[in-house]
Amino acid sequence: MTRRLVVGITGATGAVYGLQLLRRARVLGLRTHLVVTPAGVLNAHHELGLDRRALEAEADESHAPGDVGACVASGSFDAAAMVVAPCSMKTLAAVAHGLSDNLLTRAADVMLKERRRLVLMVRETPLNLAHLRNMTAVTEMGGVIFPPLPAFYHRPASIDEMVADTVERVLALVGADGAQPQRWQGL
C-alpha cells in the first residue's frame, strides 16, 4: 500500500515549502492529500504566481478547508503523517488549543489523537510568548515544531537548494523512504 501524507498550506510566508514538499513526495511515491486555506491560496499566488487549481494539481487529492467530512478528518484514514508547510501562527494556535475549526486543523488534531507524526513548519519572527507557549503545547502533545531554518554547512548556492534541503529534512523526519537531506559529516 502506498503511504499517505497529508499536506497543509496556510497563509504564512513560505508557500514554496508546501509546493516543493508535494513535488518531492510524488517522486518518493507518497500519496498526497492537500488542504490549502484561503490565506494559503492568496500567499501562493503572491509568492509563486499559483492559483488554487495549480496548487491542487500538485497533489494526488485535494480537499476544501471547509469540508470537515473529508477522509483526512477521521482517525480511520490511514495517513502516515501530516506536514503543514508553511504553518501560520493562527493555525499553530488552533492546533495547540484543539480548535478543529476547519479541515486542516481537524486533520492535525487527528494526527495528534492517533499518535501519528505531525510536523508544523511554523513561520514567524520574532516570536512572542503566545507563539512560544503554543509551540510548547503542540510539542507536549507529540507534534514536531520545525521552523524551516536553512542549514549552511553544506554551502547551498541558491534559495532553491536551501528549500530543497529543508524539504528533504522534513521528509526524512516523517519517515519517507528515499529522502536525502544533507547530513553533517563532521570536521
Rosetta constraint file for C-alpha pairs under 8 A:
AtomPair CA 2 CA 29 HARMONIC 7.02 0.50
AtomPair CA 2 CA 30 HARMONIC 6.23 0.50
AtomPair CA 2 CA 31 HARMONIC 6.40 0.50
AtomPair CA 3 CA 29 HARMONIC 7.73 0.50
AtomPair CA 3 CA 30 HARMONIC 5.31 0.50
AtomPair CA 3 CA 31 HARMONIC 6.05 0.50
AtomPair CA 3 CA 79 HARMONIC 6.87 0.50
AtomPair CA 3 CA 80 HARMONIC 6.16 0.50
AtomPair CA 4 CA 30 HARMONIC 5.68 0.50
AtomPair CA 4 CA 31 HARMONIC 4.64 0.50
AtomPair CA 4 CA 32 HARMONIC 5.78 0.50
AtomPair CA 4 CA 33 HARMONIC 7.33 0.50
AtomPair CA 4 CA 78 HARMONIC 7.13 0.50
AtomPair CA 4 CA 79 HARMONIC 4.72 0.50
AtomPair CA 4 CA 80 HARMONIC 5.59 0.50
AtomPair CA 4 CA 81 HARMONIC 7.25 0.50
AtomPair CA 5 CA 30 HARMONIC 6.42 0.50
AtomPair CA 5 CA 31 HARMONIC 6.06 0.50
AtomPair CA 5 CA 32 HARMONIC 4.88 0.50
AtomPair CA 5 CA 33 HARMONIC 6.25 0.50
AtomPair CA 5 CA 79 HARMONIC 5.80 0.50
AtomPair CA 5 CA 80 HARMONIC 5.94 0.50
AtomPair CA 5 CA 81 HARMONIC 5.31 0.50
AtomPair CA 5 CA 82 HARMONIC 5.65 0.50
AtomPair CA 5 CA 83 HARMONIC 7.63 0.50
AtomPair CA 6 CA 32 HARMONIC 5.73 0.50
AtomPair CA 6 CA 33 HARMONIC 4.69 0.50
AtomPair CA 6 CA 34 HARMONIC 5.94 0.50
AtomPair CA 6 CA 35 HARMONIC 7.75 0.50
AtomPair CA 6 CA 72 HARMONIC 7.51 0.50
AtomPair CA 6 CA 79 HARMONIC 6.86 0.50
AtomPair CA 6 CA 81 HARMONIC 6.36 0.50
AtomPair CA 6 CA 82 HARMONIC 4.46 0.50
AtomPair CA 6 CA 83 HARMONIC 6.39 0.50
AtomPair CA 7 CA 18 HARMONIC 7.28 0.50
AtomPair CA 7 CA 22 HARMONIC 7.51 0.50
AtomPair CA 7 CA 32 HARMONIC 6.76 0.50
AtomPair CA 7 CA 33 HARMONIC 6.02 0.50
AtomPair CA 7 CA 34 HARMONIC 4.84 0.50
AtomPair CA 7 CA 35 HARMONIC 6.34 0.50
AtomPair CA 7 CA 82 HARMONIC 5.71 0.50
AtomPair CA 7 CA 83 HARMONIC 5.06 0.50
AtomPair CA 7 CA 84 HARMONIC 5.71 0.50
AtomPair CA 7 CA 85 HARMONIC 7.15 0.50
AtomPair CA 8 CA 18 HARMONIC 7.44 0.50
AtomPair CA 8 CA 34 HARMONIC 5.86 0.50
AtomPair CA 8 CA 35 HARMONIC 4.86 0.50
AtomPair CA 8 CA 36 HARMONIC 5.71 0.50
AtomPair CA 8 CA 37 HARMONIC 7.90 0.50
AtomPair CA 8 CA 82 HARMONIC 7.58 0.50
AtomPair CA 8 CA 83 HARMONIC 6.22 0.50
AtomPair CA 8 CA 84 HARMONIC 4.30 0.50
AtomPair CA 8 CA 85 HARMONIC 6.07 0.50
AtomPair CA 8 CA 86 HARMONIC 7.67 0.50
AtomPair CA 8 CA 87 HARMONIC 7.86 0.50
AtomPair CA 8 CA 104 HARMONIC 6.21 0.50
AtomPair CA 9 CA 15 HARMONIC 6.93 0.50
AtomPair CA 9 CA 18 HARMONIC 6.03 0.50
AtomPair CA 9 CA 34 HARMONIC 7.81 0.50
AtomPair CA 9 CA 35 HARMONIC 6.49 0.50
AtomPair CA 9 CA 36 HARMONIC 4.75 0.50
AtomPair CA 9 CA 37 HARMONIC 6.47 0.50
AtomPair CA 9 CA 40 HARMONIC 5.48 0.50
AtomPair CA 9 CA 84 HARMONIC 5.76 0.50
AtomPair CA 9 CA 85 HARMONIC 5.27 0.50
AtomPair CA 9 CA 86 HARMONIC 5.68 0.50
AtomPair CA 9 CA 87 HARMONIC 6.83 0.50
AtomPair CA 10 CA 15 HARMONIC 7.89 0.50
AtomPair CA 10 CA 36 HARMONIC 6.13 0.50
AtomPair CA 10 CA 37 HARMONIC 5.34 0.50
AtomPair CA 10 CA 38 HARMONIC 7.69 0.50
AtomPair CA 10 CA 39 HARMONIC 6.05 0.50
AtomPair CA 10 CA 40 HARMONIC 4.04 0.50
AtomPair CA 10 CA 41 HARMONIC 7.73 0.50
AtomPair CA 10 CA 84 HARMONIC 7.42 0.50
AtomPair CA 10 CA 85 HARMONIC 7.15 0.50
AtomPair CA 10 CA 86 HARMONIC 5.92 0.50
AtomPair CA 10 CA 87 HARMONIC 5.63 0.50
AtomPair CA 10 CA 88 HARMONIC 5.97 0.50
AtomPair CA 10 CA 91 HARMONIC 7.52 0.50
AtomPair CA 11 CA 15 HARMONIC 7.89 0.50
AtomPair CA 11 CA 37 HARMONIC 7.05 0.50
AtomPair CA 11 CA 38 HARMONIC 7.52 0.50
AtomPair CA 11 CA 39 HARMONIC 4.25 0.50
AtomPair CA 11 CA 40 HARMONIC 3.85 0.50
AtomPair CA 11 CA 41 HARMONIC 7.22 0.50
AtomPair CA 11 CA 42 HARMONIC 7.04 0.50
AtomPair CA 11 CA 43 HARMONIC 5.52 0.50
AtomPair CA 11 CA 86 HARMONIC 7.47 0.50
AtomPair CA 11 CA 87 HARMONIC 7.50 0.50
AtomPair CA 11 CA 88 HARMONIC 6.13 0.50
AtomPair CA 12 CA 39 HARMONIC 7.97 0.50
AtomPair CA 12 CA 40 HARMONIC 7.09 0.50
AtomPair CA 12 CA 43 HARMONIC 7.23 0.50
AtomPair CA 12 CA 86 HARMONIC 5.78 0.50
AtomPair CA 12 CA 87 HARMONIC 6.01 0.50
AtomPair CA 12 CA 88 HARMONIC 4.63 0.50
AtomPair CA 12 CA 89 HARMONIC 7.81 0.50
AtomPair CA 12 CA 122 HARMONIC 7.98 0.50
AtomPair CA 12 CA 123 HARMONIC 6.01 0.50
AtomPair CA 12 CA 124 HARMONIC 7.73 0.50
AtomPair CA 13 CA 43 HARMONIC 6.77 0.50
AtomPair CA 13 CA 47 HARMONIC 7.91 0.50
AtomPair CA 13 CA 86 HARMONIC 6.77 0.50
AtomPair CA 13 CA 123 HARMONIC 6.63 0.50
AtomPair CA 14 CA 18 HARMONIC 7.64 0.50
AtomPair CA 14 CA 47 HARMONIC 7.84 0.50
AtomPair CA 14 CA 85 HARMONIC 7.47 0.50
AtomPair CA 14 CA 86 HARMONIC 5.67 0.50
AtomPair CA 14 CA 123 HARMONIC 7.53 0.50
AtomPair CA 15 CA 19 HARMONIC 6.39 0.50
AtomPair CA 15 CA 40 HARMONIC 7.38 0.50
AtomPair CA 15 CA 43 HARMONIC 6.77 0.50
AtomPair CA 15 CA 44 HARMONIC 5.40 0.50
AtomPair CA 15 CA 47 HARMONIC 6.98 0.50
AtomPair CA 15 CA 48 HARMONIC 7.47 0.50
AtomPair CA 15 CA 85 HARMONIC 6.95 0.50
AtomPair CA 15 CA 86 HARMONIC 6.08 0.50
AtomPair CA 16 CA 20 HARMONIC 5.96 0.50
AtomPair CA 16 CA 44 HARMONIC 7.71 0.50
AtomPair CA 16 CA 47 HARMONIC 7.85 0.50
AtomPair CA 16 CA 48 HARMONIC 7.21 0.50
AtomPair CA 16 CA 163 HARMONIC 7.64 0.50
AtomPair CA 17 CA 21 HARMONIC 5.93 0.50
AtomPair CA 17 CA 85 HARMONIC 5.69 0.50
AtomPair CA 17 CA 86 HARMONIC 6.49 0.50
AtomPair CA 17 CA 163 HARMONIC 6.51 0.50
AtomPair CA 17 CA 167 HARMONIC 6.69 0.50
AtomPair CA 18 CA 22 HARMONIC 6.25 0.50
AtomPair CA 18 CA 84 HARMONIC 7.53 0.50
AtomPair CA 18 CA 85 HARMONIC 4.68 0.50
AtomPair CA 18 CA 86 HARMONIC 6.38 0.50
AtomPair CA 19 CA 23 HARMONIC 6.38 0.50
AtomPair CA 19 CA 55 HARMONIC 7.20 0.50
AtomPair CA 19 CA 58 HARMONIC 7.36 0.50
AtomPair CA 20 CA 24 HARMONIC 5.98 0.50
AtomPair CA 20 CA 163 HARMONIC 7.81 0.50
AtomPair CA 20 CA 164 HARMONIC 7.17 0.50
AtomPair CA 20 CA 167 HARMONIC 7.00 0.50
AtomPair CA 21 CA 25 HARMONIC 5.90 0.50
AtomPair CA 21 CA 85 HARMONIC 7.95 0.50
AtomPair CA 21 CA 167 HARMONIC 5.84 0.50
AtomPair CA 21 CA 171 HARMONIC 7.88 0.50
AtomPair CA 22 CA 26 HARMONIC 6.31 0.50
AtomPair CA 22 CA 32 HARMONIC 6.90 0.50
AtomPair CA 22 CA 58 HARMONIC 6.14 0.50
AtomPair CA 22 CA 59 HARMONIC 6.15 0.50
AtomPair CA 23 CA 27 HARMONIC 6.61 0.50
AtomPair CA 23 CA 58 HARMONIC 6.51 0.50
AtomPair CA 23 CA 59 HARMONIC 7.97 0.50
AtomPair CA 24 CA 28 HARMONIC 6.31 0.50
AtomPair CA 24 CA 167 HARMONIC 8.00 0.50
AtomPair CA 25 CA 29 HARMONIC 6.26 0.50
AtomPair CA 25 CA 30 HARMONIC 5.18 0.50
AtomPair CA 25 CA 31 HARMONIC 7.41 0.50
AtomPair CA 25 CA 32 HARMONIC 7.25 0.50
AtomPair CA 25 CA 171 HARMONIC 7.76 0.50
AtomPair CA 26 CA 30 HARMONIC 5.55 0.50
AtomPair CA 26 CA 31 HARMONIC 6.77 0.50
AtomPair CA 26 CA 32 HARMONIC 7.44 0.50
AtomPair CA 26 CA 59 HARMONIC 7.96 0.50
AtomPair CA 28 CA 176 HARMONIC 7.29 0.50
AtomPair CA 28 CA 177 HARMONIC 6.92 0.50
AtomPair CA 28 CA 178 HARMONIC 6.29 0.50
AtomPair CA 28 CA 179 HARMONIC 7.52 0.50
AtomPair CA 30 CA 176 HARMONIC 7.75 0.50
AtomPair CA 31 CA 59 HARMONIC 7.87 0.50
AtomPair CA 31 CA 60 HARMONIC 6.05 0.50
AtomPair CA 32 CA 59 HARMONIC 5.40 0.50
AtomPair CA 32 CA 60 HARMONIC 5.20 0.50
AtomPair CA 32 CA 61 HARMONIC 6.36 0.50
AtomPair CA 33 CA 59 HARMONIC 6.24 0.50
AtomPair CA 33 CA 60 HARMONIC 6.21 0.50
AtomPair CA 33 CA 61 HARMONIC 4.83 0.50
AtomPair CA 33 CA 62 HARMONIC 5.43 0.50
AtomPair CA 33 CA 63 HARMONIC 7.26 0.50
AtomPair CA 33 CA 72 HARMONIC 7.79 0.50
AtomPair CA 34 CA 56 HARMONIC 6.96 0.50
AtomPair CA 34 CA 59 HARMONIC 6.08 0.50
AtomPair CA 34 CA 60 HARMONIC 7.90 0.50
AtomPair CA 34 CA 61 HARMONIC 6.25 0.50
AtomPair CA 34 CA 62 HARMONIC 4.50 0.50
AtomPair CA 34 CA 63 HARMONIC 6.10 0.50
AtomPair CA 35 CA 62 HARMONIC 6.02 0.50
AtomPair CA 35 CA 63 HARMONIC 5.28 0.50
AtomPair CA 35 CA 64 HARMONIC 6.22 0.50
AtomPair CA 35 CA 65 HARMONIC 5.93 0.50
AtomPair CA 35 CA 103 HARMONIC 7.21 0.50
AtomPair CA 35 CA 104 HARMONIC 5.91 0.50
AtomPair CA 36 CA 40 HARMONIC 5.65 0.50
AtomPair CA 36 CA 41 HARMONIC 6.52 0.50
AtomPair CA 36 CA 52 HARMONIC 7.93 0.50
AtomPair CA 36 CA 63 HARMONIC 7.83 0.50
AtomPair CA 36 CA 64 HARMONIC 7.17 0.50
AtomPair CA 36 CA 65 HARMONIC 6.46 0.50
AtomPair CA 36 CA 104 HARMONIC 7.61 0.50
AtomPair CA 37 CA 41 HARMONIC 6.43 0.50
AtomPair CA 37 CA 64 HARMONIC 7.96 0.50
AtomPair CA 37 CA 65 HARMONIC 5.84 0.50
AtomPair CA 37 CA 104 HARMONIC 7.63 0.50
AtomPair CA 38 CA 42 HARMONIC 6.43 0.50
AtomPair CA 38 CA 65 HARMONIC 8.00 0.50
AtomPair CA 39 CA 43 HARMONIC 6.13 0.50
AtomPair CA 40 CA 44 HARMONIC 6.04 0.50
AtomPair CA 41 CA 45 HARMONIC 6.11 0.50
AtomPair CA 41 CA 50 HARMONIC 7.80 0.50
AtomPair CA 41 CA 51 HARMONIC 6.30 0.50
AtomPair CA 41 CA 52 HARMONIC 5.70 0.50
AtomPair CA 42 CA 46 HARMONIC 6.22 0.50
AtomPair CA 42 CA 51 HARMONIC 7.83 0.50
AtomPair CA 43 CA 47 HARMONIC 5.91 0.50
AtomPair CA 43 CA 48 HARMONIC 7.97 0.50
AtomPair CA 44 CA 48 HARMONIC 5.26 0.50
AtomPair CA 44 CA 49 HARMONIC 6.46 0.50
AtomPair CA 44 CA 50 HARMONIC 5.64 0.50
AtomPair CA 44 CA 51 HARMONIC 6.98 0.50
AtomPair CA 45 CA 49 HARMONIC 4.25 0.50
AtomPair CA 45 CA 50 HARMONIC 4.51 0.50
AtomPair CA 45 CA 51 HARMONIC 5.53 0.50
AtomPair CA 46 CA 50 HARMONIC 7.83 0.50
AtomPair CA 50 CA 54 HARMONIC 5.71 0.50
AtomPair CA 50 CA 55 HARMONIC 6.47 0.50
AtomPair CA 51 CA 55 HARMONIC 6.39 0.50
AtomPair CA 52 CA 56 HARMONIC 6.05 0.50
AtomPair CA 53 CA 57 HARMONIC 6.12 0.50
AtomPair CA 54 CA 58 HARMONIC 6.92 0.50
AtomPair CA 55 CA 59 HARMONIC 7.45 0.50
AtomPair CA 56 CA 61 HARMONIC 7.39 0.50
AtomPair CA 56 CA 62 HARMONIC 5.77 0.50
AtomPair CA 63 CA 67 HARMONIC 6.77 0.50
AtomPair CA 63 CA 70 HARMONIC 6.89 0.50
AtomPair CA 64 CA 103 HARMONIC 7.40 0.50
AtomPair CA 65 CA 102 HARMONIC 5.56 0.50
AtomPair CA 65 CA 103 HARMONIC 4.78 0.50
AtomPair CA 65 CA 104 HARMONIC 6.14 0.50
AtomPair CA 66 CA 102 HARMONIC 5.52 0.50
AtomPair CA 66 CA 103 HARMONIC 5.93 0.50
AtomPair CA 67 CA 102 HARMONIC 7.49 0.50
AtomPair CA 67 CA 103 HARMONIC 6.04 0.50
AtomPair CA 68 CA 73 HARMONIC 6.13 0.50
AtomPair CA 68 CA 102 HARMONIC 6.29 0.50
AtomPair CA 68 CA 103 HARMONIC 4.87 0.50
AtomPair CA 68 CA 106 HARMONIC 7.34 0.50
AtomPair CA 69 CA 73 HARMONIC 6.25 0.50
AtomPair CA 70 CA 74 HARMONIC 7.82 0.50
AtomPair CA 70 CA 103 HARMONIC 7.65 0.50
AtomPair CA 71 CA 77 HARMONIC 6.04 0.50
AtomPair CA 72 CA 77 HARMONIC 5.97 0.50
AtomPair CA 72 CA 79 HARMONIC 7.80 0.50
AtomPair CA 72 CA 103 HARMONIC 7.82 0.50
AtomPair CA 72 CA 107 HARMONIC 5.60 0.50
AtomPair CA 73 CA 77 HARMONIC 7.74 0.50
AtomPair CA 73 CA 103 HARMONIC 6.47 0.50
AtomPair CA 73 CA 106 HARMONIC 5.78 0.50
AtomPair CA 73 CA 107 HARMONIC 4.94 0.50
AtomPair CA 73 CA 110 HARMONIC 6.68 0.50
AtomPair CA 74 CA 107 HARMONIC 7.40 0.50
AtomPair CA 74 CA 110 HARMONIC 6.51 0.50
AtomPair CA 75 CA 110 HARMONIC 5.65 0.50
AtomPair CA 75 CA 111 HARMONIC 7.53 0.50
AtomPair CA 75 CA 113 HARMONIC 7.92 0.50
AtomPair CA 75 CA 114 HARMONIC 6.36 0.50
AtomPair CA 80 CA 116 HARMONIC 6.72 0.50
AtomPair CA 80 CA 117 HARMONIC 7.08 0.50
AtomPair CA 80 CA 174 HARMONIC 7.71 0.50
AtomPair CA 81 CA 111 HARMONIC 7.06 0.50
AtomPair CA 81 CA 116 HARMONIC 5.94 0.50
AtomPair CA 81 CA 117 HARMONIC 4.71 0.50
AtomPair CA 81 CA 118 HARMONIC 5.87 0.50
AtomPair CA 81 CA 119 HARMONIC 7.94 0.50
AtomPair CA 81 CA 174 HARMONIC 6.22 0.50
AtomPair CA 82 CA 107 HARMONIC 7.97 0.50
AtomPair CA 82 CA 108 HARMONIC 6.95 0.50
AtomPair CA 82 CA 111 HARMONIC 7.03 0.50
AtomPair CA 82 CA 117 HARMONIC 6.39 0.50
AtomPair CA 82 CA 118 HARMONIC 4.93 0.50
AtomPair CA 82 CA 119 HARMONIC 6.26 0.50
AtomPair CA 83 CA 118 HARMONIC 5.93 0.50
AtomPair CA 83 CA 119 HARMONIC 4.68 0.50
AtomPair CA 83 CA 120 HARMONIC 5.89 0.50
AtomPair CA 83 CA 121 HARMONIC 7.37 0.50
AtomPair CA 84 CA 119 HARMONIC 6.34 0.50
AtomPair CA 84 CA 120 HARMONIC 4.95 0.50
AtomPair CA 84 CA 121 HARMONIC 5.92 0.50
AtomPair CA 85 CA 120 HARMONIC 6.71 0.50
AtomPair CA 85 CA 121 HARMONIC 5.19 0.50
AtomPair CA 85 CA 122 HARMONIC 7.58 0.50
AtomPair CA 86 CA 120 HARMONIC 7.35 0.50
AtomPair CA 86 CA 121 HARMONIC 5.17 0.50
AtomPair CA 86 CA 122 HARMONIC 6.02 0.50
AtomPair CA 86 CA 123 HARMONIC 6.39 0.50
AtomPair CA 87 CA 91 HARMONIC 6.28 0.50
AtomPair CA 87 CA 92 HARMONIC 6.65 0.50
AtomPair CA 87 CA 120 HARMONIC 5.76 0.50
AtomPair CA 87 CA 121 HARMONIC 5.24 0.50
AtomPair CA 87 CA 122 HARMONIC 4.50 0.50
AtomPair CA 87 CA 123 HARMONIC 6.08 0.50
AtomPair CA 88 CA 92 HARMONIC 6.23 0.50
AtomPair CA 88 CA 122 HARMONIC 6.01 0.50
AtomPair CA 88 CA 123 HARMONIC 6.02 0.50
AtomPair CA 88 CA 124 HARMONIC 7.47 0.50
AtomPair CA 89 CA 93 HARMONIC 6.01 0.50
AtomPair CA 89 CA 122 HARMONIC 6.93 0.50
AtomPair CA 89 CA 123 HARMONIC 7.29 0.50
AtomPair CA 89 CA 124 HARMONIC 7.14 0.50
AtomPair CA 89 CA 131 HARMONIC 6.73 0.50
AtomPair CA 90 CA 94 HARMONIC 6.25 0.50
AtomPair CA 91 CA 95 HARMONIC 6.15 0.50
AtomPair CA 91 CA 105 HARMONIC 6.83 0.50
AtomPair CA 92 CA 96 HARMONIC 6.01 0.50
AtomPair CA 92 CA 120 HARMONIC 7.54 0.50
AtomPair CA 92 CA 122 HARMONIC 7.43 0.50
AtomPair CA 92 CA 131 HARMONIC 7.93 0.50
AtomPair CA 92 CA 134 HARMONIC 6.61 0.50
AtomPair CA 92 CA 135 HARMONIC 7.24 0.50
AtomPair CA 92 CA 138 HARMONIC 7.96 0.50
AtomPair CA 93 CA 97 HARMONIC 6.15 0.50
AtomPair CA 93 CA 131 HARMONIC 7.56 0.50
AtomPair CA 93 CA 134 HARMONIC 5.76 0.50
AtomPair CA 94 CA 98 HARMONIC 5.93 0.50
AtomPair CA 94 CA 99 HARMONIC 4.73 0.50
AtomPair CA 94 CA 100 HARMONIC 6.90 0.50
AtomPair CA 94 CA 101 HARMONIC 7.83 0.50
AtomPair CA 94 CA 105 HARMONIC 6.64 0.50
AtomPair CA 95 CA 99 HARMONIC 6.15 0.50
AtomPair CA 95 CA 100 HARMONIC 7.27 0.50
AtomPair CA 95 CA 105 HARMONIC 5.92 0.50
AtomPair CA 95 CA 108 HARMONIC 6.69 0.50
AtomPair CA 95 CA 109 HARMONIC 6.46 0.50
AtomPair CA 95 CA 138 HARMONIC 7.05 0.50
AtomPair CA 96 CA 134 HARMONIC 5.36 0.50
AtomPair CA 96 CA 135 HARMONIC 7.29 0.50
AtomPair CA 96 CA 137 HARMONIC 5.53 0.50
AtomPair CA 96 CA 138 HARMONIC 5.11 0.50
AtomPair CA 97 CA 134 HARMONIC 7.91 0.50
AtomPair CA 98 CA 109 HARMONIC 6.57 0.50
AtomPair CA 99 CA 105 HARMONIC 6.96 0.50
AtomPair CA 99 CA 106 HARMONIC 7.68 0.50
AtomPair CA 100 CA 104 HARMONIC 7.85 0.50
AtomPair CA 100 CA 105 HARMONIC 4.88 0.50
AtomPair CA 100 CA 106 HARMONIC 4.32 0.50
AtomPair CA 100 CA 109 HARMONIC 6.82 0.50
AtomPair CA 101 CA 105 HARMONIC 6.46 0.50
AtomPair CA 101 CA 106 HARMONIC 6.84 0.50
AtomPair CA 102 CA 106 HARMONIC 6.06 0.50
AtomPair CA 103 CA 107 HARMONIC 5.91 0.50
AtomPair CA 104 CA 108 HARMONIC 6.31 0.50
AtomPair CA 105 CA 109 HARMONIC 6.12 0.50
AtomPair CA 106 CA 110 HARMONIC 6.20 0.50
AtomPair CA 107 CA 111 HARMONIC 6.38 0.50
AtomPair CA 108 CA 112 HARMONIC 6.48 0.50
AtomPair CA 108 CA 118 HARMONIC 6.69 0.50
AtomPair CA 109 CA 113 HARMONIC 6.17 0.50
AtomPair CA 110 CA 114 HARMONIC 5.95 0.50
AtomPair CA 111 CA 115 HARMONIC 6.01 0.50
AtomPair CA 111 CA 116 HARMONIC 4.87 0.50
AtomPair CA 111 CA 117 HARMONIC 6.44 0.50
AtomPair CA 111 CA 118 HARMONIC 6.02 0.50
AtomPair CA 112 CA 116 HARMONIC 6.06 0.50
AtomPair CA 112 CA 117 HARMONIC 7.46 0.50
AtomPair CA 112 CA 118 HARMONIC 6.85 0.50
AtomPair CA 112 CA 141 HARMONIC 6.61 0.50
AtomPair CA 112 CA 142 HARMONIC 6.47 0.50
AtomPair CA 112 CA 143 HARMONIC 6.73 0.50
AtomPair CA 115 CA 142 HARMONIC 7.06 0.50
AtomPair CA 117 CA 142 HARMONIC 7.70 0.50
AtomPair CA 117 CA 143 HARMONIC 6.58 0.50
AtomPair CA 117 CA 144 HARMONIC 7.59 0.50
AtomPair CA 117 CA 174 HARMONIC 6.44 0.50
AtomPair CA 118 CA 142 HARMONIC 7.69 0.50
AtomPair CA 118 CA 143 HARMONIC 4.95 0.50
AtomPair CA 118 CA 144 HARMONIC 6.03 0.50
AtomPair CA 119 CA 143 HARMONIC 6.06 0.50
AtomPair CA 119 CA 144 HARMONIC 4.71 0.50
AtomPair CA 119 CA 145 HARMONIC 6.00 0.50
AtomPair CA 119 CA 146 HARMONIC 6.46 0.50
AtomPair CA 119 CA 170 HARMONIC 7.84 0.50
AtomPair CA 119 CA 174 HARMONIC 7.98 0.50
AtomPair CA 120 CA 143 HARMONIC 7.55 0.50
AtomPair CA 120 CA 144 HARMONIC 6.22 0.50
AtomPair CA 120 CA 145 HARMONIC 5.10 0.50
AtomPair CA 120 CA 146 HARMONIC 5.73 0.50
AtomPair CA 120 CA 147 HARMONIC 7.52 0.50
AtomPair CA 121 CA 145 HARMONIC 6.32 0.50
AtomPair CA 121 CA 146 HARMONIC 4.68 0.50
AtomPair CA 121 CA 147 HARMONIC 4.78 0.50
AtomPair CA 121 CA 148 HARMONIC 5.90 0.50
AtomPair CA 122 CA 145 HARMONIC 6.84 0.50
AtomPair CA 122 CA 146 HARMONIC 6.44 0.50
AtomPair CA 122 CA 147 HARMONIC 4.93 0.50
AtomPair CA 122 CA 148 HARMONIC 7.29 0.50
AtomPair CA 123 CA 147 HARMONIC 6.29 0.50
AtomPair CA 123 CA 148 HARMONIC 7.47 0.50
AtomPair CA 127 CA 131 HARMONIC 5.87 0.50
AtomPair CA 127 CA 132 HARMONIC 6.69 0.50
AtomPair CA 128 CA 132 HARMONIC 6.46 0.50
AtomPair CA 129 CA 133 HARMONIC 6.07 0.50
AtomPair CA 130 CA 134 HARMONIC 6.05 0.50
AtomPair CA 131 CA 135 HARMONIC 6.18 0.50
AtomPair CA 132 CA 136 HARMONIC 6.20 0.50
AtomPair CA 133 CA 137 HARMONIC 6.14 0.50
AtomPair CA 134 CA 138 HARMONIC 6.26 0.50
AtomPair CA 135 CA 139 HARMONIC 6.12 0.50
AtomPair CA 135 CA 145 HARMONIC 6.53 0.50
AtomPair CA 136 CA 140 HARMONIC 6.06 0.50
AtomPair CA 137 CA 141 HARMONIC 6.33 0.50
AtomPair CA 138 CA 142 HARMONIC 6.48 0.50
AtomPair CA 138 CA 143 HARMONIC 5.23 0.50
AtomPair CA 138 CA 144 HARMONIC 7.27 0.50
AtomPair CA 138 CA 145 HARMONIC 7.63 0.50
AtomPair CA 139 CA 143 HARMONIC 4.82 0.50
AtomPair CA 139 CA 144 HARMONIC 5.77 0.50
AtomPair CA 139 CA 145 HARMONIC 6.79 0.50
AtomPair CA 146 CA 170 HARMONIC 7.98 0.50
AtomPair CA 148 CA 166 HARMONIC 6.29 0.50
AtomPair CA 149 CA 166 HARMONIC 7.39 0.50
AtomPair CA 150 CA 162 HARMONIC 5.61 0.50
AtomPair CA 150 CA 163 HARMONIC 7.34 0.50
AtomPair CA 150 CA 165 HARMONIC 7.64 0.50
AtomPair CA 150 CA 166 HARMONIC 6.30 0.50
AtomPair CA 151 CA 162 HARMONIC 7.17 0.50
AtomPair CA 151 CA 165 HARMONIC 7.90 0.50
AtomPair CA 151 CA 166 HARMONIC 7.79 0.50
AtomPair CA 152 CA 156 HARMONIC 6.34 0.50
AtomPair CA 153 CA 184 HARMONIC 7.26 0.50
AtomPair CA 154 CA 182 HARMONIC 6.89 0.50
AtomPair CA 154 CA 184 HARMONIC 7.82 0.50
AtomPair CA 156 CA 161 HARMONIC 5.63 0.50
AtomPair CA 156 CA 162 HARMONIC 6.01 0.50
AtomPair CA 157 CA 161 HARMONIC 6.59 0.50
AtomPair CA 158 CA 162 HARMONIC 6.55 0.50
AtomPair CA 159 CA 163 HARMONIC 6.16 0.50
AtomPair CA 160 CA 164 HARMONIC 6.00 0.50
AtomPair CA 161 CA 165 HARMONIC 6.13 0.50
AtomPair CA 162 CA 166 HARMONIC 6.25 0.50
AtomPair CA 163 CA 167 HARMONIC 6.16 0.50
AtomPair CA 164 CA 168 HARMONIC 6.19 0.50
AtomPair CA 165 CA 169 HARMONIC 6.19 0.50
AtomPair CA 165 CA 181 HARMONIC 5.50 0.50
AtomPair CA 165 CA 182 HARMONIC 6.49 0.50
AtomPair CA 166 CA 170 HARMONIC 6.36 0.50
AtomPair CA 166 CA 181 HARMONIC 7.45 0.50
AtomPair CA 167 CA 171 HARMONIC 6.16 0.50
AtomPair CA 167 CA 181 HARMONIC 8.00 0.50
AtomPair CA 168 CA 172 HARMONIC 6.10 0.50
AtomPair CA 168 CA 179 HARMONIC 5.47 0.50
AtomPair CA 168 CA 180 HARMONIC 5.66 0.50
AtomPair CA 168 CA 181 HARMONIC 4.72 0.50
AtomPair CA 169 CA 173 HARMONIC 6.18 0.50
AtomPair CA 169 CA 179 HARMONIC 7.46 0.50
AtomPair CA 169 CA 180 HARMONIC 7.46 0.50
AtomPair CA 169 CA 181 HARMONIC 5.06 0.50
AtomPair CA 169 CA 182 HARMONIC 7.95 0.50
AtomPair CA 170 CA 174 HARMONIC 6.40 0.50
AtomPair CA 171 CA 175 HARMONIC 6.35 0.50
AtomPair CA 171 CA 176 HARMONIC 5.35 0.50
AtomPair CA 171 CA 179 HARMONIC 5.80 0.50
AtomPair CA 172 CA 176 HARMONIC 5.50 0.50
AtomPair CA 172 CA 177 HARMONIC 7.52 0.50
AtomPair CA 172 CA 179 HARMONIC 5.25 0.50
AtomPair CA 172 CA 180 HARMONIC 7.24 0.50
AtomPair CA 172 CA 181 HARMONIC 7.22 0.50
